[in-house]
């Protein structure tokens, strides 16, 4: 926190200096009546810095536990810089001795956001690098050695930059005792948590099983609090709807009422309006790229440029989902021959080295360029920019009742699944993420997913 505050102070001072020179040395076409003395101007920056840092602190910009992703911190930074600039403008009206050009404040607003954002991006990159080298990592204990726990550990081991060193599992299943799962040992039963936390110097406990009884979870949380250890719980289906629970009562008996999902009514209308605007603009701006890709597909393999695949959308209705053809002609007829080679658990067929892919199709698939024609589906109202992955009819036929909840909204070109591991995630985790998205929808969450899609797409992470 102190390091960030010091960096912010330097960034604020530098931004106002740059804003001063931009206003009075560059923007000469807006000549002021008198040129302010720089030294007098510079002396007021101490007051400005104190005010801005105080506002940053009040808004929570220095609370590291508040941010789950860098994009959240940058969004709060933008809000804080905007509020600070407005407060400074207010001081200019109330206290005439505090002289600042309004254009200087306006320039300082965007320059300070740019500088402070770049400093946070650099800090985040430096922290990831240090954690990847073993510095500042958290000794972590995972409770639950089932599929959920194993998937969580796999992700933590895959990305060392997250800063987790998994010490071991705890699980009450006798069959898992003394086993080693993904190179991580099962250290005992859940009752051993009070002994293992001090012995292994555990910094964080991750509860990754929905099968642990509620009384045991409460005991574990109590032990974590006693030792001053952080704890996190991987939510199950009931926990995912907790944000929509209201407490009511009938004749003095307390009842929990689950309200309707958020993506309805006005929220649905706002989301659809954004989809219409963005898809129309996207098709217009990307038309040169779309034309070039269409020509590439046509010249490199026989068959149509666009491939229309039947998918299941809102309320179980089917629709033709458009993609640039990335496979050989009649590739769907080969699916039965390759079904046993799928590399994803559940009802989805995925394999890294799919023999049906054409040479340019492999490139298009890796960087998700083949998905761009789905902007047409968004324009027609069959899809949304952000939402659950549109399933195939044969996948839906195998759904359990709770899986079908992901069909309550329009499917999306991108979504939480795509930015959280894509093909690395098993089917159950994908459904859980989709339900979380539906239950907790907001326009800001859509924007975050779209921003997170950019690096995922550019790196081709999890795409095959």
C-alpha positions as CSV (number, residue, x, y, z in Angstrom):
1,X,0.0,0.0,0.0
2,X,2.8,2.5,0.9
3,X,4.6,1.7,-2.3
4,X,1.5,2.3,-4.4
5,X,0.8,5.6,-2.5
6,X,4.4,6.9,-3.1
7,X,4.2,5.9,-6.8
8,X,0.8,7.6,-7.1
9,X,2.2,10.8,-5.5
10,X,5.1,10.9,-8.0
11,X,2.7,10.2,-10.9
12,X,0.3,13.0,-9.8
13,X,3.1,15.5,-9.5
14,X,4.4,14.5,-12.9
15,X,1.0,14.6,-14.5
16,X,0.4,18.2,-13.4
17,X,3.8,19.3,-14.6
18,X,3.1,17.7,-18.0
19,X,-0.4,19.2,-18.0
20,X,1.1,22.7,-17.3
21,X,3.6,22.5,-20.1
22,X,0.9,21.0,-22.5
23,X,-1.4,23.9,-21.7
24,X,1.0,26.8,-21.7
25,X,3.8,25.6,-24.1
26,X,2.0,23.5,-26.6
27,X,-1.6,24.7,-26.7
28,X,-0.6,28.2,-27.8
29,X,-3.7,28.7,-29.9
30,X,-5.6,29.1,-26.6
31,X,-3.4,32.0,-25.2
32,X,-4.2,32.9,-21.6
33,X,-4.5,36.5,-20.4
34,X,-1.5,36.0,-18.2
35,X,1.0,33.2,-17.9
36,X,1.1,31.8,-14.3
37,X,4.5,31.6,-12.6
38,X,5.5,27.9,-12.6
39,X,7.1,28.0,-9.1
40,X,3.9,29.3,-7.5
41,X,1.9,26.8,-9.5
42,X,4.3,24.0,-8.4
43,X,4.0,24.9,-4.7
44,X,0.3,24.2,-4.7
45,X,0.9,20.6,-5.9
46,X,1.6,19.4,-2.3
47,X,-2.0,20.3,-1.4
48,X,-3.3,18.6,-4.6
49,X,-1.3,15.4,-3.9
50,X,-2.7,15.1,-0.3
51,X,-6.2,15.6,-1.5
52,X,-5.9,13.0,-4.3
53,X,-4.2,10.4,-2.1
54,X,-6.9,10.9,0.5
55,X,-9.6,10.3,-2.0
56,X,-7.8,7.2,-3.3
57,X,-7.7,5.9,0.2
58,X,-11.3,6.6,0.9
59,X,-12.4,4.9,-2.3
60,X,-10.4,1.8,-1.4
61,X,-7.7,2.0,-4.1
62,X,-5.1,0.8,-1.6
63,X,-7.0,-2.2,-0.4
64,X,-5.3,-5.0,-2.2
65,X,-7.9,-7.6,-1.1
66,X,-10.6,-5.7,-2.9
67,X,-9.4,-6.6,-6.3
68,X,-9.8,-9.9,-8.0
69,X,-8.4,-8.7,-11.3
70,X,-6.2,-5.9,-12.6
71,X,-9.1,-4.6,-14.7
72,X,-11.1,-4.0,-11.5
73,X,-8.3,-1.9,-10.0
74,X,-8.0,0.1,-13.2
75,X,-11.7,0.8,-13.2
76,X,-11.6,2.0,-9.6
77,X,-8.5,4.1,-10.5
78,X,-10.4,5.8,-13.3
79,X,-13.3,6.6,-10.9
80,X,-10.9,7.9,-8.3
81,X,-9.0,10.1,-10.7
82,X,-12.3,11.5,-12.0
83,X,-13.6,12.2,-8.5
84,X,-10.3,13.9,-7.5
85,X,-10.4,16.1,-10.6
86,X,-14.0,17.2,-9.9
87,X,-13.1,17.9,-6.3
88,X,-10.2,20.1,-7.5
89,X,-12.5,22.0,-9.8
90,X,-14.8,22.6,-6.9
91,X,-11.9,24.0,-4.8
92,X,-11.2,26.4,-7.7
93,X,-14.7,27.9,-7.4
94,X,-14.7,28.0,-3.6
95,X,-11.1,29.3,-3.1
96,X,-9.8,31.8,-5.6
97,X,-6.3,31.8,-4.2
98,X,-5.9,28.3,-5.4
99,X,-5.3,29.2,-9.1
100,X,-5.4,26.5,-11.7
101,X,-6.3,26.6,-15.3
102,X,-9.3,24.4,-16.0
103,X,-7.5,23.0,-19.1
104,X,-4.6,22.1,-16.8
105,X,-7.0,20.1,-14.6
106,X,-8.6,18.5,-17.7
107,X,-5.2,17.5,-19.1
108,X,-4.0,16.3,-15.7
109,X,-7.1,14.1,-15.4
110,X,-6.2,11.9,-18.4
111,X,-2.4,12.1,-18.0
112,X,-2.6,11.1,-14.3
113,X,-4.9,8.2,-15.2
114,X,-2.5,7.0,-17.9
115,X,0.6,7.3,-15.7
116,X,-1.0,5.6,-12.7
117,X,-2.6,2.9,-14.8
118,X,0.8,2.1,-16.4
119,X,2.5,2.0,-13.0
120,X,-0.1,-0.5,-11.8
121,X,0.3,-2.6,-14.9
122,X,4.1,-2.6,-14.3
123,X,3.7,-3.5,-10.6
124,X,1.3,-6.3,-11.4
125,X,3.7,-7.7,-14.0
126,X,6.6,-7.4,-11.6
127,X,4.7,-9.2,-8.9
128,X,3.8,-12.0,-11.2
129,X,7.4,-12.4,-12.3
130,X,8.6,-12.5,-8.6
131,X,5.9,-15.1,-7.7
132,X,6.9,-17.2,-10.7
133,X,10.4,-17.2,-9.4
134,X,9.2,-18.3,-5.9
135,X,9.2,-14.9,-4.1
136,X,6.1,-13.9,-2.1
137,X,4.2,-17.2,-2.7
138,X,1.5,-18.4,-0.4
139,X,1.7,-21.8,1.2
140,X,-1.8,-23.2,0.3
141,X,-3.8,-26.1,1.6
142,X,-6.7,-27.5,-0.5
143,X,-9.6,-29.1,1.3
144,X,-11.2,-31.7,-1.0
145,X,-9.2,-34.0,-3.4
146,X,-12.2,-34.7,-5.7
147,X,-12.7,-33.3,-9.2
148,X,-13.2,-29.8,-8.1
149,X,-10.1,-29.7,-5.9
150,X,-8.0,-31.4,-8.6
151,X,-9.1,-28.9,-11.2
152,X,-8.3,-26.0,-8.9
153,X,-4.8,-27.4,-8.1
154,X,-4.1,-28.0,-11.8
155,X,-4.8,-24.3,-12.6
156,X,-2.6,-23.1,-9.7
157,X,0.2,-25.3,-10.8
158,X,-0.2,-24.2,-14.5
159,X,0.2,-20.5,-13.7
160,X,3.0,-20.0,-11.1
161,X,2.5,-16.2,-11.4
162,X,-0.7,-16.5,-9.3
163,X,1.6,-17.0,-6.3
164,X,0.3,-20.2,-4.8
165,X,2.5,-23.1,-3.6
166,X,0.1,-26.0,-3.0
167,X,1.4,-27.9,0.1
168,X,-1.2,-30.7,-0.1
169,X,-4.8,-31.8,0.1
170,X,-7.0,-32.8,3.0
171,X,-9.9,-35.2,2.3
172,X,-12.1,-37.6,4.4
173,X,-12.3,-40.2,1.6
174,X,-10.3,-43.3,2.9
175,X,-9.4,-44.2,-0.7
176,X,-7.5,-40.9,-1.2
177,X,-5.4,-41.1,1.9
178,X,-1.6,-41.1,1.2
179,X,-2.2,-40.7,-2.5
180,X,-0.4,-38.1,-4.7
181,X,-2.7,-36.3,-7.1
182,X,-1.0,-34.2,-9.8
183,X,2.2,-34.3,-7.8
184,X,0.5,-33.0,-4.6
185,X,0.1,-35.3,-1.6
186,X,-3.0,-36.0,0.4
187,X,-1.8,-35.1,3.9
188,X,-4.7,-36.5,5.9
189,X,-8.4,-36.0,6.8
190,X,-10.1,-32.7,7.4
191,X,-9.6,-33.0,11.1
192,X,-5.9,-32.6,10.6
193,X,-6.3,-29.0,9.5
194,X,-5.5,-27.6,13.0
195,X,-2.2,-29.5,13.1
196,X,-1.1,-28.9,9.5
197,X,-1.7,-25.1,9.4
198,X,1.1,-24.3,11.9
199,X,3.3,-27.2,10.9
200,X,3.4,-26.3,7.2
201,X,3.1,-22.6,7.8
202,X,0.0,-22.3,5.7
203,X,-1.0,-18.9,4.5
204,X,-4.3,-19.7,2.8
205,X,-6.9,-22.5,2.9
206,X,-9.0,-23.2,-0.2
207,X,-12.2,-25.2,0.5
208,X,-12.8,-27.0,-2.8
209,X,-15.6,-29.5,-2.2
210,X,-19.4,-29.2,-1.9
211,X,-19.5,-32.5,0.0
212,X,-18.0,-31.1,3.2
213,X,-20.8,-30.8,5.9
214,X,-21.7,-27.2,6.9
215,X,-20.7,-27.9,10.6
216,X,-17.2,-29.0,9.5
217,X,-16.9,-25.9,7.2
218,X,-17.7,-23.7,10.2
219,X,-15.1,-25.5,12.3
220,X,-12.5,-25.1,9.6
221,X,-13.2,-21.4,9.2
222,X,-12.9,-21.0,13.0
223,X,-9.5,-22.7,12.9
224,X,-8.4,-20.4,10.1
225,X,-9.4,-17.3,12.0
226,X,-7.6,-18.6,15.1
227,X,-4.4,-18.9,13.2
228,X,-4.9,-15.7,11.2
229,X,-5.0,-17.7,7.9
230,X,-7.0,-16.5,4.9
231,X,-9.6,-18.9,3.6
232,X,-11.6,-19.1,0.3
233,X,-14.5,-21.3,-0.7
234,X,-15.2,-22.6,-4.2
235,X,-19.0,-22.0,-4.5
236,X,-21.5,-24.7,-5.3
237,X,-24.8,-24.1,-7.0
238,X,-26.6,-22.9,-3.8
239,X,-23.8,-20.5,-3.1
240,X,-24.0,-19.0,-6.6
241,X,-27.6,-17.8,-6.0
242,X,-26.7,-16.3,-2.6
243,X,-26.6,-12.8,-4.1
244,X,-30.3,-13.1,-4.9
245,X,-31.5,-14.2,-1.5
246,X,-33.7,-11.9,0.6
247,X,-34.8,-12.6,4.2
248,X,-38.6,-12.6,4.7
249,X,-40.9,-14.0,7.4
250,X,-44.3,-15.5,7.7
251,X,-45.9,-15.5,11.2
252,X,-42.5,-14.9,12.7
253,X,-40.9,-17.8,10.8
254,X,-37.8,-16.5,8.8
255,X,-37.8,-17.5,5.2
256,X,-35.2,-17.1,2.4
257,X,-36.7,-15.8,-0.8
258,X,-34.8,-16.2,-4.1
259,X,-35.5,-13.3,-6.4
260,X,-35.6,-13.4,-10.2
261,X,-32.3,-13.5,-12.1
262,X,-30.9,-10.1,-12.9
263,X,-30.7,-10.5,-16.6
264,X,-34.4,-9.6,-17.2
265,X,-36.6,-6.6,-17.9
266,X,-34.6,-3.3,-18.1
267,X,-31.3,-5.1,-17.7
268,X,-32.1,-7.4,-20.7
269,X,-33.1,-4.3,-22.8
270,X,-29.9,-2.5,-21.9
271,X,-27.8,-5.5,-22.8
272,X,-29.7,-6.0,-26.1
273,X,-29.2,-2.3,-27.0
274,X,-25.4,-2.6,-26.4
275,X,-25.3,-5.8,-28.5
276,X,-27.1,-4.1,-31.4
277,X,-24.8,-1.0,-31.4
278,X,-21.6,-3.0,-30.9
279,X,-22.3,-5.7,-33.5
280,X,-23.4,-3.2,-36.2
281,X,-20.3,-1.1,-35.6
282,X,-18.1,-4.2,-35.4
283,X,-19.2,-5.6,-38.7
284,X,-18.6,-2.2,-40.3
285,X,-15.1,-1.7,-38.9
286,X,-14.0,-5.3,-39.4
287,X,-15.3,-5.6,-43.0
288,X,-11.8,-5.4,-44.6
289,X,-10.6,-8.2,-42.3
290,X,-13.7,-10.3,-42.8
291,X,-13.3,-10.0,-46.6
292,X,-9.6,-11.0,-46.4
293,X,-10.4,-14.1,-44.3
294,X,-13.2,-15.1,-46.6
295,X,-10.9,-15.0,-49.6
296,X,-8.2,-17.0,-47.7
297,X,-10.8,-19.8,-46.7
298,X,-12.1,-19.9,-50.3
299,X,-8.7,-20.2,-51.9
300,X,-7.2,-22.8,-49.6
301,X,-9.8,-25.6,-49.5
302,X,-13.0,-26.6,-51.3
303,X,-16.3,-25.8,-49.6
304,X,-18.3,-22.8,-48.5
305,X,-16.7,-19.8,-46.8
306,X,-19.1,-19.7,-43.9
307,X,-20.1,-22.7,-41.9
308,X,-23.6,-22.6,-40.3
309,X,-23.8,-25.0,-37.4
310,X,-27.0,-25.7,-35.5
311,X,-26.8,-24.5,-31.9
312,X,-29.1,-24.2,-29.0
313,X,-29.9,-20.7,-27.8
314,X,-32.3,-18.8,-25.6
315,X,-35.0,-21.0,-24.0
316,X,-33.8,-24.1,-25.9
317,X,-34.5,-22.6,-29.4
318,X,-32.1,-23.7,-32.1
319,X,-30.4,-21.3,-34.6
320,X,-27.7,-21.5,-37.2
321,X,-24.4,-20.2,-35.7
322,X,-22.1,-18.7,-38.3
323,X,-18.3,-19.3,-38.4
324,X,-15.6,-19.1,-41.0
325,X,-15.1,-22.7,-42.1
326,X,-11.9,-23.9,-40.4
327,X,-12.4,-27.7,-41.2
328,X,-12.5,-29.8,-44.3
329,X,-15.8,-30.4,-46.1
330,X,-18.3,-32.7,-44.3
331,X,-16.2,-32.7,-41.1
332,X,-19.3,-33.3,-39.0
333,X,-19.7,-36.7,-40.5
334,X,-16.4,-37.7,-38.9
335,X,-17.4,-36.9,-35.3
336,X,-18.5,-40.4,-34.4
337,X,-15.1,-41.8,-35.4
338,X,-13.3,-39.3,-33.2
339,X,-15.7,-39.1,-30.2
340,X,-13.4,-41.3,-27.9
341,X,-10.5,-39.0,-28.5
342,X,-12.1,-35.9,-26.9
343,X,-9.7,-34.2,-24.4
344,X,-12.4,-32.4,-22.4
345,X,-14.4,-34.2,-19.7
346,X,-18.2,-34.0,-20.0
347,X,-20.5,-33.5,-23.0
348,X,-18.2,-31.3,-25.1
349,X,-16.0,-32.7,-27.9
350,X,-12.6,-31.0,-28.1
351,X,-9.2,-32.3,-29.2
352,X,-5.9,-30.3,-29.7
353,X,-4.7,-31.9,-33.0
354,X,-8.1,-32.3,-34.7
355,X,-7.3,-34.0,-38.1
356,X,-10.3,-32.2,-39.7
357,X,-8.7,-28.7,-39.4
358,X,-7.4,-27.1,-42.6
359,X,-3.9,-25.4,-42.4
360,X,-5.4,-21.8,-42.3
361,X,-8.3,-23.1,-40.1
362,X,-5.9,-24.1,-37.4
363,X,-4.6,-20.5,-37.3
364,X,-8.2,-19.1,-37.4
365,X,-9.3,-21.4,-34.6
366,X,-6.3,-20.6,-32.4
367,X,-6.9,-16.9,-32.4
368,X,-10.7,-17.1,-32.6
369,X,-10.9,-15.3,-35.9
370,X,-13.3,-18.0,-37.1
371,X,-15.8,-16.7,-34.6
372,X,-16.1,-13.1,-36.0
373,X,-19.1,-13.9,-38.3
374,X,-21.1,-14.5,-35.1
375,X,-21.5,-10.7,-35.0
376,X,-24.3,-11.4,-37.6
377,X,-26.0,-13.7,-35.0
378,X,-25.7,-10.9,-32.4
379,X,-27.3,-8.5,-34.9
380,X,-30.2,-10.9,-35.6
381,X,-30.8,-11.3,-31.8
382,X,-29.8,-15.0,-31.7
383,X,-26.6,-14.4,-29.7
384,X,-25.1,-11.7,-27.4
385,X,-21.5,-10.4,-27.3
386,X,-21.2,-11.9,-23.8
387,X,-22.9,-15.0,-22.5
388,X,-22.7,-18.8,-22.1
389,X,-21.2,-20.8,-24.9
390,X,-23.9,-22.0,-27.3
391,X,-24.2,-25.8,-27.0
392,X,-24.9,-28.4,-29.7
393,X,-28.2,-30.2,-29.6
394,X,-26.5,-33.5,-28.9
395,X,-24.8,-31.9,-25.8
396,X,-28.1,-30.5,-24.6
397,X,-29.7,-33.9,-24.9
398,X,-27.3,-35.1,-22.1
399,X,-27.9,-32.2,-19.8
400,X,-29.1,-32.6,-16.2
401,X,-31.9,-30.3,-15.0
402,X,-29.6,-27.7,-13.5
403,X,-27.4,-27.6,-16.6
404,X,-30.4,-26.2,-18.6
405,X,-30.3,-23.0,-16.5
406,X,-27.5,-21.8,-18.9
407,X,-30.2,-21.7,-21.6
408,X,-32.1,-18.9,-19.8
409,X,-30.1,-16.2,-21.6
410,X,-28.8,-15.6,-25.1
411,X,-25.5,-17.4,-25.7
412,X,-22.4,-15.3,-26.3
413,X,-19.5,-15.0,-28.6
414,X,-17.3,-14.8,-25.4
415,X,-18.0,-15.4,-21.8
416,X,-16.6,-16.3,-18.4
417,X,-15.7,-19.8,-19.7
418,X,-13.6,-18.4,-22.5
419,X,-11.6,-16.1,-20.3
420,X,-11.2,-18.5,-17.5
421,X,-9.4,-21.4,-19.2
422,X,-11.5,-22.2,-22.2
423,X,-10.8,-25.8,-23.3
424,X,-8.7,-26.4,-20.1
425,X,-11.9,-26.4,-18.0
426,X,-14.1,-29.5,-17.5
427,X,-17.8,-29.3,-18.4
428,X,-19.1,-28.9,-14.8
429,X,-16.9,-25.9,-14.2
430,X,-18.0,-24.3,-17.4
431,X,-21.7,-24.7,-16.3
432,X,-20.9,-23.3,-12.9
433,X,-19.2,-20.2,-14.4
434,X,-22.2,-19.7,-16.8
435,X,-24.7,-19.9,-13.9
436,X,-22.6,-17.4,-11.9
437,X,-22.6,-15.0,-14.8
438,X,-26.4,-15.3,-15.2
439,X,-27.0,-14.8,-11.5
440,X,-24.7,-11.9,-11.1
441,X,-25.0,-10.1,-14.4
442,X,-24.0,-6.4,-14.7
443,X,-23.0,-4.2,-17.6
444,X,-19.6,-3.7,-15.9
445,X,-19.1,-7.5,-15.8
446,X,-19.8,-7.7,-19.5
447,X,-17.2,-5.0,-20.1
448,X,-14.6,-6.8,-17.9
449,X,-15.2,-10.1,-19.8
450,X,-14.7,-8.3,-23.2
451,X,-11.5,-6.7,-21.9
452,X,-10.2,-10.0,-20.6
453,X,-11.1,-11.6,-24.0
454,X,-8.5,-9.5,-25.8
455,X,-5.3,-11.0,-24.2
456,X,-6.8,-14.5,-24.2
457,X,-7.5,-14.2,-27.9
458,X,-4.1,-12.8,-28.7
459,X,-2.3,-15.5,-26.9
460,X,-4.6,-18.3,-28.1
461,X,-4.8,-19.6,-24.5
462,X,-6.9,-22.8,-24.2
463,X,-8.1,-22.6,-27.8
464,X,-8.3,-25.7,-29.9
